[in-house]
């Protein structure tokens, strides 16, 4: 057993430490995002490293690739939020424009199809990169789009996470990642709260600007 598989038993199910601690970081990331603090991004980066290891051990390639992308997007978000909160100013959030929303949905749809076909092709070649290519691809692309929108401080990123969670919860449980499945369920509630708070802040800023 490698370090990513090390863990303990709960009700007859193995819980990997990498999965547990990585998801604690993921929850902390969401909490920091709700507060619009720069700590969102270094914590997300640390969680991505741990969840990558856990996903590789569970043979969930799409989720593992998602964590690689999360690591890169954490750096992007860190830079964007640092610029947006210079001098101690609170991060300014806003709703996406109609054009941005169309672009986000289009990238999600097209990206899911492309990645799912890629996973299916690799599976047919005997590489077995994913046992569920379509939901795996959807989670991978949806998470990337949501995190990119988060880096740009768009209120709409919370709604994208809702869409991802609706598929991520059942897939994680079916894959044996009990902690990830439970955390996804908690995410769903916190995401709704985060959306409410960011939308309220966005409307307040728009009123001041107007």
PyMOL CGO cylinders between C-alpha atoms (Angstrom):
from pymol import cmd
from pymol.cgo import CYLINDER

trace = [
    CYLINDER, 0.00, 0.00, 0.00, 1.39, 3.43, -0.96, 0.3, 1, 1, 1, 1, 1, 1,
    CYLINDER, 1.39, 3.43, -0.96, 0.94, 6.60, 1.06, 0.3, 1, 1, 1, 1, 1, 1,
    CYLINDER, 0.94, 6.60, 1.06, -2.09, 7.70, -0.97, 0.3, 1, 1, 1, 1, 1, 1,
    CYLINDER, -2.09, 7.70, -0.97, -3.91, 4.49, 0.00, 0.3, 1, 1, 1, 1, 1, 1,
    CYLINDER, -3.91, 4.49, 0.00, -3.05, 4.66, 3.72, 0.3, 1, 1, 1, 1, 1, 1,
    CYLINDER, -3.05, 4.66, 3.72, -6.07, 5.24, 5.92, 0.3, 1, 1, 1, 1, 1, 1,
    CYLINDER, -6.07, 5.24, 5.92, -8.53, 3.63, 8.32, 0.3, 1, 1, 1, 1, 1, 1,
    CYLINDER, -8.53, 3.63, 8.32, -11.80, 1.71, 8.37, 0.3, 1, 1, 1, 1, 1, 1,
    CYLINDER, -11.80, 1.71, 8.37, -15.22, 3.27, 9.07, 0.3, 1, 1, 1, 1, 1, 1,
    CYLINDER, -15.22, 3.27, 9.07, -18.26, 0.97, 9.07, 0.3, 1, 1, 1, 1, 1, 1,
    CYLINDER, -18.26, 0.97, 9.07, -16.39, -1.52, 6.95, 0.3, 1, 1, 1, 1, 1, 1,
    CYLINDER, -16.39, -1.52, 6.95, -15.29, 1.05, 4.35, 0.3, 1, 1, 1, 1, 1, 1,
    CYLINDER, -15.29, 1.05, 4.35, -11.70, 2.12, 3.81, 0.3, 1, 1, 1, 1, 1, 1,
    CYLINDER, -11.70, 2.12, 3.81, -11.12, 5.87, 4.17, 0.3, 1, 1, 1, 1, 1, 1,
    CYLINDER, -11.12, 5.87, 4.17, -7.84, 7.14, 2.69, 0.3, 1, 1, 1, 1, 1, 1,
    CYLINDER, -7.84, 7.14, 2.69, -6.05, 9.90, 4.59, 0.3, 1, 1, 1, 1, 1, 1,
    CYLINDER, -6.05, 9.90, 4.59, -5.25, 11.66, 1.32, 0.3, 1, 1, 1, 1, 1, 1,
    CYLINDER, -5.25, 11.66, 1.32, -8.96, 11.69, 0.45, 0.3, 1, 1, 1, 1, 1, 1,
    CYLINDER, -8.96, 11.69, 0.45, -9.93, 12.89, 3.93, 0.3, 1, 1, 1, 1, 1, 1,
    CYLINDER, -9.93, 12.89, 3.93, -7.35, 15.69, 4.34, 0.3, 1, 1, 1, 1, 1, 1,
    CYLINDER, -7.35, 15.69, 4.34, -7.71, 16.73, 0.70, 0.3, 1, 1, 1, 1, 1, 1,
    CYLINDER, -7.71, 16.73, 0.70, -11.44, 17.15, 1.14, 0.3, 1, 1, 1, 1, 1, 1,
    CYLINDER, -11.44, 17.15, 1.14, -10.96, 19.09, 4.36, 0.3, 1, 1, 1, 1, 1, 1,
    CYLINDER, -10.96, 19.09, 4.36, -8.85, 21.47, 2.28, 0.3, 1, 1, 1, 1, 1, 1,
    CYLINDER, -8.85, 21.47, 2.28, -11.60, 21.54, -0.34, 0.3, 1, 1, 1, 1, 1, 1,
    CYLINDER, -11.60, 21.54, -0.34, -14.18, 22.49, 2.27, 0.3, 1, 1, 1, 1, 1, 1,
    CYLINDER, -14.18, 22.49, 2.27, -11.85, 25.14, 3.66, 0.3, 1, 1, 1, 1, 1, 1,
    CYLINDER, -11.85, 25.14, 3.66, -11.38, 26.47, 0.12, 0.3, 1, 1, 1, 1, 1, 1,
    CYLINDER, -11.38, 26.47, 0.12, -15.10, 26.90, -0.27, 0.3, 1, 1, 1, 1, 1, 1,
    CYLINDER, -15.10, 26.90, -0.27, -15.36, 28.64, 3.10, 0.3, 1, 1, 1, 1, 1, 1,
    CYLINDER, -15.36, 28.64, 3.10, -12.52, 31.03, 2.23, 0.3, 1, 1, 1, 1, 1, 1,
    CYLINDER, -12.52, 31.03, 2.23, -14.16, 31.72, -1.14, 0.3, 1, 1, 1, 1, 1, 1,
    CYLINDER, -14.16, 31.72, -1.14, -17.38, 32.67, 0.64, 0.3, 1, 1, 1, 1, 1, 1,
    CYLINDER, -17.38, 32.67, 0.64, -15.32, 35.17, 2.67, 0.3, 1, 1, 1, 1, 1, 1,
    CYLINDER, -15.32, 35.17, 2.67, -13.45, 36.34, -0.46, 0.3, 1, 1, 1, 1, 1, 1,
    CYLINDER, -13.45, 36.34, -0.46, -10.03, 35.90, 1.14, 0.3, 1, 1, 1, 1, 1, 1,
    CYLINDER, -10.03, 35.90, 1.14, -6.81, 35.23, -0.77, 0.3, 1, 1, 1, 1, 1, 1,
    CYLINDER, -6.81, 35.23, -0.77, -6.26, 32.09, 1.35, 0.3, 1, 1, 1, 1, 1, 1,
    CYLINDER, -6.26, 32.09, 1.35, -8.78, 30.43, -0.95, 0.3, 1, 1, 1, 1, 1, 1,
    CYLINDER, -8.78, 30.43, -0.95, -6.08, 29.64, -3.47, 0.3, 1, 1, 1, 1, 1, 1,
    CYLINDER, -6.08, 29.64, -3.47, -3.09, 28.23, -1.53, 0.3, 1, 1, 1, 1, 1, 1,
    CYLINDER, -3.09, 28.23, -1.53, -5.47, 25.96, 0.39, 0.3, 1, 1, 1, 1, 1, 1,
    CYLINDER, -5.47, 25.96, 0.39, -7.03, 24.82, -2.89, 0.3, 1, 1, 1, 1, 1, 1,
    CYLINDER, -7.03, 24.82, -2.89, -3.58, 24.06, -4.28, 0.3, 1, 1, 1, 1, 1, 1,
    CYLINDER, -3.58, 24.06, -4.28, -2.70, 21.88, -1.28, 0.3, 1, 1, 1, 1, 1, 1,
    CYLINDER, -2.70, 21.88, -1.28, -6.02, 20.05, -1.49, 0.3, 1, 1, 1, 1, 1, 1,
    CYLINDER, -6.02, 20.05, -1.49, -5.52, 19.41, -5.20, 0.3, 1, 1, 1, 1, 1, 1,
    CYLINDER, -5.52, 19.41, -5.20, -2.23, 17.63, -4.57, 0.3, 1, 1, 1, 1, 1, 1,
    CYLINDER, -2.23, 17.63, -4.57, -3.80, 15.30, -2.00, 0.3, 1, 1, 1, 1, 1, 1,
    CYLINDER, -3.80, 15.30, -2.00, -6.96, 14.60, -4.01, 0.3, 1, 1, 1, 1, 1, 1,
    CYLINDER, -6.96, 14.60, -4.01, -4.89, 13.89, -7.11, 0.3, 1, 1, 1, 1, 1, 1,
    CYLINDER, -4.89, 13.89, -7.11, -3.10, 11.13, -5.23, 0.3, 1, 1, 1, 1, 1, 1,
    CYLINDER, -3.10, 11.13, -5.23, -6.39, 9.74, -3.86, 0.3, 1, 1, 1, 1, 1, 1,
    CYLINDER, -6.39, 9.74, -3.86, -8.02, 9.77, -7.31, 0.3, 1, 1, 1, 1, 1, 1,
    CYLINDER, -8.02, 9.77, -7.31, -5.11, 7.99, -8.96, 0.3, 1, 1, 1, 1, 1, 1,
    CYLINDER, -5.11, 7.99, -8.96, -5.32, 5.27, -6.31, 0.3, 1, 1, 1, 1, 1, 1,
    CYLINDER, -5.32, 5.27, -6.31, -9.08, 4.91, -6.95, 0.3, 1, 1, 1, 1, 1, 1,
    CYLINDER, -9.08, 4.91, -6.95, -8.49, 4.86, -10.75, 0.3, 1, 1, 1, 1, 1, 1,
    CYLINDER, -8.49, 4.86, -10.75, -10.71, 7.92, -11.37, 0.3, 1, 1, 1, 1, 1, 1,
    CYLINDER, -10.71, 7.92, -11.37, -8.66, 9.52, -14.13, 0.3, 1, 1, 1, 1, 1, 1,
    CYLINDER, -8.66, 9.52, -14.13, -11.07, 12.36, -14.82, 0.3, 1, 1, 1, 1, 1, 1,
    CYLINDER, -11.07, 12.36, -14.82, -11.04, 13.44, -11.20, 0.3, 1, 1, 1, 1, 1, 1,
    CYLINDER, -11.04, 13.44, -11.20, -7.25, 13.16, -11.07, 0.3, 1, 1, 1, 1, 1, 1,
    CYLINDER, -7.25, 13.16, -11.07, -6.89, 15.34, -14.15, 0.3, 1, 1, 1, 1, 1, 1,
    CYLINDER, -6.89, 15.34, -14.15, -9.33, 17.76, -12.59, 0.3, 1, 1, 1, 1, 1, 1,
    CYLINDER, -9.33, 17.76, -12.59, -6.99, 18.15, -9.62, 0.3, 1, 1, 1, 1, 1, 1,
    CYLINDER, -6.99, 18.15, -9.62, -4.05, 18.92, -11.92, 0.3, 1, 1, 1, 1, 1, 1,
    CYLINDER, -4.05, 18.92, -11.92, -6.13, 21.62, -13.55, 0.3, 1, 1, 1, 1, 1, 1,
    CYLINDER, -6.13, 21.62, -13.55, -7.23, 22.87, -10.12, 0.3, 1, 1, 1, 1, 1, 1,
    CYLINDER, -7.23, 22.87, -10.12, -3.59, 23.32, -9.14, 0.3, 1, 1, 1, 1, 1, 1,
    CYLINDER, -3.59, 23.32, -9.14, -2.92, 25.44, -12.21, 0.3, 1, 1, 1, 1, 1, 1,
    CYLINDER, -2.92, 25.44, -12.21, -6.15, 27.43, -11.76, 0.3, 1, 1, 1, 1, 1, 1,
    CYLINDER, -6.15, 27.43, -11.76, -5.29, 28.02, -8.10, 0.3, 1, 1, 1, 1, 1, 1,
    CYLINDER, -5.29, 28.02, -8.10, -2.20, 29.89, -9.25, 0.3, 1, 1, 1, 1, 1, 1,
    CYLINDER, -2.20, 29.89, -9.25, -4.30, 31.83, -11.78, 0.3, 1, 1, 1, 1, 1, 1,
    CYLINDER, -4.30, 31.83, -11.78, -6.92, 32.71, -9.16, 0.3, 1, 1, 1, 1, 1, 1,
    CYLINDER, -6.92, 32.71, -9.16, -4.25, 33.71, -6.65, 0.3, 1, 1, 1, 1, 1, 1,
    CYLINDER, -4.25, 33.71, -6.65, -2.81, 36.21, -9.13, 0.3, 1, 1, 1, 1, 1, 1,
    CYLINDER, -2.81, 36.21, -9.13, -6.24, 37.58, -10.15, 0.3, 1, 1, 1, 1, 1, 1,
    CYLINDER, -6.24, 37.58, -10.15, -7.51, 38.00, -6.58, 0.3, 1, 1, 1, 1, 1, 1,
    CYLINDER, -7.51, 38.00, -6.58, -4.23, 39.55, -5.45, 0.3, 1, 1, 1, 1, 1, 1,
    CYLINDER, -4.23, 39.55, -5.45, -4.63, 42.22, -8.10, 0.3, 1, 1, 1, 1, 1, 1,
    CYLINDER, -4.63, 42.22, -8.10, -8.29, 42.73, -7.24, 0.3, 1, 1, 1, 1, 1, 1,
    CYLINDER, -8.29, 42.73, -7.24, -7.65, 43.26, -3.53, 0.3, 1, 1, 1, 1, 1, 1,
    CYLINDER, -7.65, 43.26, -3.53, -4.56, 45.46, -3.57, 0.3, 1, 1, 1, 1, 1, 1,
    CYLINDER, -4.56, 45.46, -3.57, -4.19, 47.85, -0.68, 0.3, 1, 1, 1, 1, 1, 1,
    CYLINDER, -4.19, 47.85, -0.68, -6.46, 45.74, 1.52, 0.3, 1, 1, 1, 1, 1, 1,
    CYLINDER, -6.46, 45.74, 1.52, -9.56, 46.51, -0.55, 0.3, 1, 1, 1, 1, 1, 1,
    CYLINDER, -9.56, 46.51, -0.55, -12.29, 43.84, -0.52, 0.3, 1, 1, 1, 1, 1, 1,
    CYLINDER, -12.29, 43.84, -0.52, -12.53, 41.74, -3.66, 0.3, 1, 1, 1, 1, 1, 1,
    CYLINDER, -12.53, 41.74, -3.66, -15.15, 43.15, -6.04, 0.3, 1, 1, 1, 1, 1, 1,
    CYLINDER, -15.15, 43.15, -6.04, -17.52, 40.45, -7.32, 0.3, 1, 1, 1, 1, 1, 1,
    CYLINDER, -17.52, 40.45, -7.32, -19.99, 40.73, -10.18, 0.3, 1, 1, 1, 1, 1, 1,
    CYLINDER, -19.99, 40.73, -10.18, -22.53, 38.76, -12.16, 0.3, 1, 1, 1, 1, 1, 1,
    CYLINDER, -22.53, 38.76, -12.16, -21.44, 37.46, -15.55, 0.3, 1, 1, 1, 1, 1, 1,
    CYLINDER, -21.44, 37.46, -15.55, -22.70, 39.26, -18.62, 0.3, 1, 1, 1, 1, 1, 1,
    CYLINDER, -22.70, 39.26, -18.62, -25.06, 37.50, -21.01, 0.3, 1, 1, 1, 1, 1, 1,
    CYLINDER, -25.06, 37.50, -21.01, -22.20, 36.89, -23.41, 0.3, 1, 1, 1, 1, 1, 1,
    CYLINDER, -22.20, 36.89, -23.41, -20.01, 35.44, -20.65, 0.3, 1, 1, 1, 1, 1, 1,
    CYLINDER, -20.01, 35.44, -20.65, -22.78, 33.08, -19.57, 0.3, 1, 1, 1, 1, 1, 1,
    CYLINDER, -22.78, 33.08, -19.57, -23.26, 31.80, -23.10, 0.3, 1, 1, 1, 1, 1, 1,
    CYLINDER, -23.26, 31.80, -23.10, -19.51, 31.27, -23.36, 0.3, 1, 1, 1, 1, 1, 1,
    CYLINDER, -19.51, 31.27, -23.36, -19.36, 29.38, -20.06, 0.3, 1, 1, 1, 1, 1, 1,
    CYLINDER, -19.36, 29.38, -20.06, -22.19, 27.02, -21.04, 0.3, 1, 1, 1, 1, 1, 1,
    CYLINDER, -22.19, 27.02, -21.04, -20.76, 26.54, -24.54, 0.3, 1, 1, 1, 1, 1, 1,
    CYLINDER, -20.76, 26.54, -24.54, -17.32, 25.64, -23.20, 0.3, 1, 1, 1, 1, 1, 1,
    CYLINDER, -17.32, 25.64, -23.20, -18.89, 23.26, -20.65, 0.3, 1, 1, 1, 1, 1, 1,
    CYLINDER, -18.89, 23.26, -20.65, -20.92, 21.47, -23.33, 0.3, 1, 1, 1, 1, 1, 1,
    CYLINDER, -20.92, 21.47, -23.33, -18.24, 21.30, -26.02, 0.3, 1, 1, 1, 1, 1, 1,
    CYLINDER, -18.24, 21.30, -26.02, -15.51, 20.43, -23.52, 0.3, 1, 1, 1, 1, 1, 1,
    CYLINDER, -15.51, 20.43, -23.52, -17.55, 17.60, -22.01, 0.3, 1, 1, 1, 1, 1, 1,
    CYLINDER, -17.55, 17.60, -22.01, -18.15, 16.03, -25.42, 0.3, 1, 1, 1, 1, 1, 1,
    CYLINDER, -18.15, 16.03, -25.42, -14.49, 16.35, -26.42, 0.3, 1, 1, 1, 1, 1, 1,
    CYLINDER, -14.49, 16.35, -26.42, -13.09, 14.95, -23.17, 0.3, 1, 1, 1, 1, 1, 1,
    CYLINDER, -13.09, 14.95, -23.17, -15.66, 12.12, -23.02, 0.3, 1, 1, 1, 1, 1, 1,
    CYLINDER, -15.66, 12.12, -23.02, -14.78, 11.06, -26.56, 0.3, 1, 1, 1, 1, 1, 1,
    CYLINDER, -14.78, 11.06, -26.56, -11.09, 11.19, -25.63, 0.3, 1, 1, 1, 1, 1, 1,
    CYLINDER, -11.09, 11.19, -25.63, -11.68, 9.00, -22.57, 0.3, 1, 1, 1, 1, 1, 1,
    CYLINDER, -11.68, 9.00, -22.57, -13.73, 6.57, -24.66, 0.3, 1, 1, 1, 1, 1, 1,
    CYLINDER, -13.73, 6.57, -24.66, -10.99, 6.39, -27.30, 0.3, 1, 1, 1, 1, 1, 1,
    CYLINDER, -10.99, 6.39, -27.30, -8.32, 5.73, -24.69, 0.3, 1, 1, 1, 1, 1, 1,
    CYLINDER, -8.32, 5.73, -24.69, -10.50, 3.06, -23.08, 0.3, 1, 1, 1, 1, 1, 1,
    CYLINDER, -10.50, 3.06, -23.08, -10.91, 1.33, -26.46, 0.3, 1, 1, 1, 1, 1, 1,
    CYLINDER, -10.91, 1.33, -26.46, -7.13, 1.22, -26.71, 0.3, 1, 1, 1, 1, 1, 1,
    CYLINDER, -7.13, 1.22, -26.71, -6.96, -0.72, -23.46, 0.3, 1, 1, 1, 1, 1, 1,
    CYLINDER, -6.96, -0.72, -23.46, -5.74, 2.16, -21.29, 0.3, 1, 1, 1, 1, 1, 1,
    CYLINDER, -5.74, 2.16, -21.29, -8.85, 2.11, -19.04, 0.3, 1, 1, 1, 1, 1, 1,
    CYLINDER, -8.85, 2.11, -19.04, -8.56, 5.76, -18.07, 0.3, 1, 1, 1, 1, 1, 1,
    CYLINDER, -8.56, 5.76, -18.07, -12.17, 5.98, -16.86, 0.3, 1, 1, 1, 1, 1, 1,
    CYLINDER, -12.17, 5.98, -16.86, -15.00, 3.55, -16.15, 0.3, 1, 1, 1, 1, 1, 1,
    CYLINDER, -15.00, 3.55, -16.15, -17.54, 6.38, -16.58, 0.3, 1, 1, 1, 1, 1, 1,
    CYLINDER, -17.54, 6.38, -16.58, -16.25, 8.61, -19.43, 0.3, 1, 1, 1, 1, 1, 1,
    CYLINDER, -16.25, 8.61, -19.43, -19.24, 10.96, -19.77, 0.3, 1, 1, 1, 1, 1, 1,
    CYLINDER, -19.24, 10.96, -19.77, -19.83, 11.89, -16.10, 0.3, 1, 1, 1, 1, 1, 1,
    CYLINDER, -19.83, 11.89, -16.10, -16.06, 11.92, -15.55, 0.3, 1, 1, 1, 1, 1, 1,
    CYLINDER, -16.06, 11.92, -15.55, -15.64, 14.33, -18.47, 0.3, 1, 1, 1, 1, 1, 1,
    CYLINDER, -15.64, 14.33, -18.47, -18.52, 16.50, -17.29, 0.3, 1, 1, 1, 1, 1, 1,
    CYLINDER, -18.52, 16.50, -17.29, -17.05, 16.81, -13.78, 0.3, 1, 1, 1, 1, 1, 1,
    CYLINDER, -17.05, 16.81, -13.78, -13.60, 17.55, -15.18, 0.3, 1, 1, 1, 1, 1, 1,
    CYLINDER, -13.60, 17.55, -15.18, -14.72, 20.27, -17.60, 0.3, 1, 1, 1, 1, 1, 1,
    CYLINDER, -14.72, 20.27, -17.60, -17.42, 21.69, -15.30, 0.3, 1, 1, 1, 1, 1, 1,
    CYLINDER, -17.42, 21.69, -15.30, -14.97, 22.03, -12.42, 0.3, 1, 1, 1, 1, 1, 1,
    CYLINDER, -14.97, 22.03, -12.42, -12.45, 23.75, -14.67, 0.3, 1, 1, 1, 1, 1, 1,
    CYLINDER, -12.45, 23.75, -14.67, -15.01, 26.24, -15.98, 0.3, 1, 1, 1, 1, 1, 1,
    CYLINDER, -15.01, 26.24, -15.98, -16.33, 26.93, -12.45, 0.3, 1, 1, 1, 1, 1, 1,
    CYLINDER, -16.33, 26.93, -12.45, -12.85, 27.51, -11.03, 0.3, 1, 1, 1, 1, 1, 1,
    CYLINDER, -12.85, 27.51, -11.03, -11.91, 29.81, -13.92, 0.3, 1, 1, 1, 1, 1, 1,
    CYLINDER, -11.91, 29.81, -13.92, -15.09, 31.84, -13.30, 0.3, 1, 1, 1, 1, 1, 1,
    CYLINDER, -15.09, 31.84, -13.30, -14.25, 31.91, -9.59, 0.3, 1, 1, 1, 1, 1, 1,
    CYLINDER, -14.25, 31.91, -9.59, -10.82, 33.32, -10.40, 0.3, 1, 1, 1, 1, 1, 1,
    CYLINDER, -10.82, 33.32, -10.40, -12.55, 36.14, -12.30, 0.3, 1, 1, 1, 1, 1, 1,
    CYLINDER, -12.55, 36.14, -12.30, -14.83, 36.76, -9.26, 0.3, 1, 1, 1, 1, 1, 1,
    CYLINDER, -14.83, 36.76, -9.26, -18.02, 35.96, -11.19, 0.3, 1, 1, 1, 1, 1, 1,
    CYLINDER, -18.02, 35.96, -11.19, -21.05, 35.23, -9.01, 0.3, 1, 1, 1, 1, 1, 1,
    CYLINDER, -21.05, 35.23, -9.01, -22.17, 32.61, -11.53, 0.3, 1, 1, 1, 1, 1, 1,
    CYLINDER, -22.17, 32.61, -11.53, -19.34, 30.24, -10.59, 0.3, 1, 1, 1, 1, 1, 1,
    CYLINDER, -19.34, 30.24, -10.59, -21.43, 29.07, -7.63, 0.3, 1, 1, 1, 1, 1, 1,
    CYLINDER, -21.43, 29.07, -7.63, -24.20, 27.88, -9.97, 0.3, 1, 1, 1, 1, 1, 1,
    CYLINDER, -24.20, 27.88, -9.97, -21.67, 25.98, -12.04, 0.3, 1, 1, 1, 1, 1, 1,
    CYLINDER, -21.67, 25.98, -12.04, -20.58, 24.14, -8.89, 0.3, 1, 1, 1, 1, 1, 1,
    CYLINDER, -20.58, 24.14, -8.89, -24.20, 23.16, -8.21, 0.3, 1, 1, 1, 1, 1, 1,
    CYLINDER, -24.20, 23.16, -8.21, -24.34, 21.60, -11.67, 0.3, 1, 1, 1, 1, 1, 1,
    CYLINDER, -24.34, 21.60, -11.67, -21.08, 19.72, -11.06, 0.3, 1, 1, 1, 1, 1, 1,
    CYLINDER, -21.08, 19.72, -11.06, -22.16, 18.47, -7.61, 0.3, 1, 1, 1, 1, 1, 1,
    CYLINDER, -22.16, 18.47, -7.61, -25.33, 16.91, -9.00, 0.3, 1, 1, 1, 1, 1, 1,
    CYLINDER, -25.33, 16.91, -9.00, -23.13, 14.44, -10.88, 0.3, 1, 1, 1, 1, 1, 1,
    CYLINDER, -23.13, 14.44, -10.88, -20.12, 14.39, -8.55, 0.3, 1, 1, 1, 1, 1, 1,
    CYLINDER, -20.12, 14.39, -8.55, -21.96, 13.11, -5.46, 0.3, 1, 1, 1, 1, 1, 1,
    CYLINDER, -21.96, 13.11, -5.46, -23.25, 9.81, -6.91, 0.3, 1, 1, 1, 1, 1, 1,
    CYLINDER, -23.25, 9.81, -6.91, -20.07, 9.21, -8.93, 0.3, 1, 1, 1, 1, 1, 1,
    CYLINDER, -20.07, 9.21, -8.93, -17.81, 9.59, -5.88, 0.3, 1, 1, 1, 1, 1, 1,
    CYLINDER, -17.81, 9.59, -5.88, -19.89, 7.13, -3.82, 0.3, 1, 1, 1, 1, 1, 1,
    CYLINDER, -19.89, 7.13, -3.82, -19.93, 4.59, -6.65, 0.3, 1, 1, 1, 1, 1, 1,
    CYLINDER, -19.93, 4.59, -6.65, -16.15, 4.91, -6.95, 0.3, 1, 1, 1, 1, 1, 1,
    CYLINDER, -16.15, 4.91, -6.95, -15.62, 4.10, -3.26, 0.3, 1, 1, 1, 1, 1, 1,
    CYLINDER, -15.62, 4.10, -3.26, -14.47, 7.58, -2.24, 0.3, 1, 1, 1, 1, 1, 1,
    CYLINDER, -14.47, 7.58, -2.24, -16.84, 7.87, 0.70, 0.3, 1, 1, 1, 1, 1, 1,
    CYLINDER, -16.84, 7.87, 0.70, -15.33, 11.07, 2.08, 0.3, 1, 1, 1, 1, 1, 1,
    CYLINDER, -15.33, 11.07, 2.08, -15.41, 12.78, -1.33, 0.3, 1, 1, 1, 1, 1, 1,
    CYLINDER, -15.41, 12.78, -1.33, -19.06, 11.81, -1.76, 0.3, 1, 1, 1, 1, 1, 1,
    CYLINDER, -19.06, 11.81, -1.76, -19.99, 13.19, 1.65, 0.3, 1, 1, 1, 1, 1, 1,
    CYLINDER, -19.99, 13.19, 1.65, -18.04, 16.38, 1.06, 0.3, 1, 1, 1, 1, 1, 1,
    CYLINDER, -18.04, 16.38, 1.06, -19.72, 16.89, -2.33, 0.3, 1, 1, 1, 1, 1, 1,
    CYLINDER, -19.72, 16.89, -2.33, -23.06, 16.72, -0.52, 0.3, 1, 1, 1, 1, 1, 1,
    CYLINDER, -23.06, 16.72, -0.52, -21.93, 19.35, 2.01, 0.3, 1, 1, 1, 1, 1, 1,
    CYLINDER, -21.93, 19.35, 2.01, -20.63, 21.41, -0.89, 0.3, 1, 1, 1, 1, 1, 1,
    CYLINDER, -20.63, 21.41, -0.89, -24.10, 21.56, -2.35, 0.3, 1, 1, 1, 1, 1, 1,
    CYLINDER, -24.10, 21.56, -2.35, -25.43, 23.34, 0.73, 0.3, 1, 1, 1, 1, 1, 1,
    CYLINDER, -25.43, 23.34, 0.73, -22.44, 25.66, 1.13, 0.3, 1, 1, 1, 1, 1, 1,
    CYLINDER, -22.44, 25.66, 1.13, -22.50, 26.56, -2.55, 0.3, 1, 1, 1, 1, 1, 1,
    CYLINDER, -22.50, 26.56, -2.55, -26.08, 27.75, -2.27, 0.3, 1, 1, 1, 1, 1, 1,
    CYLINDER, -26.08, 27.75, -2.27, -25.10, 29.92, 0.72, 0.3, 1, 1, 1, 1, 1, 1,
    CYLINDER, -25.10, 29.92, 0.72, -22.07, 31.26, -1.12, 0.3, 1, 1, 1, 1, 1, 1,
    CYLINDER, -22.07, 31.26, -1.12, -24.18, 32.12, -4.15, 0.3, 1, 1, 1, 1, 1, 1,
    CYLINDER, -24.18, 32.12, -4.15, -26.64, 34.04, -1.98, 0.3, 1, 1, 1, 1, 1, 1,
    CYLINDER, -26.64, 34.04, -1.98, -23.87, 36.02, -0.26, 0.3, 1, 1, 1, 1, 1, 1,
    CYLINDER, -23.87, 36.02, -0.26, -21.95, 36.83, -3.45, 0.3, 1, 1, 1, 1, 1, 1,
    CYLINDER, -21.95, 36.83, -3.45, -25.11, 37.86, -5.30, 0.3, 1, 1, 1, 1, 1, 1,
    CYLINDER, -25.11, 37.86, -5.30, -26.05, 40.15, -2.43, 0.3, 1, 1, 1, 1, 1, 1,
    CYLINDER, -26.05, 40.15, -2.43, -22.57, 41.72, -2.46, 0.3, 1, 1, 1, 1, 1, 1,
    CYLINDER, -22.57, 41.72, -2.46, -22.65, 42.07, -6.25, 0.3, 1, 1, 1, 1, 1, 1,
    CYLINDER, -22.65, 42.07, -6.25, -25.98, 43.87, -6.15, 0.3, 1, 1, 1, 1, 1, 1,
    CYLINDER, -25.98, 43.87, -6.15, -24.72, 46.20, -3.42, 0.3, 1, 1, 1, 1, 1, 1,
    CYLINDER, -24.72, 46.20, -3.42, -21.65, 47.10, -5.50, 0.3, 1, 1, 1, 1, 1, 1,
    CYLINDER, -21.65, 47.10, -5.50, -23.80, 47.66, -8.59, 0.3, 1, 1, 1, 1, 1, 1,
    CYLINDER, -23.80, 47.66, -8.59, -26.09, 49.96, -6.61, 0.3, 1, 1, 1, 1, 1, 1,
    CYLINDER, -26.09, 49.96, -6.61, -23.11, 52.02, -5.39, 0.3, 1, 1, 1, 1, 1, 1,
    CYLINDER, -23.11, 52.02, -5.39, -21.68, 52.22, -8.91, 0.3, 1, 1, 1, 1, 1, 1,
    CYLINDER, -21.68, 52.22, -8.91, -25.03, 53.30, -10.34, 0.3, 1, 1, 1, 1, 1, 1,
]
cmd.load_cgo(trace, "trace")
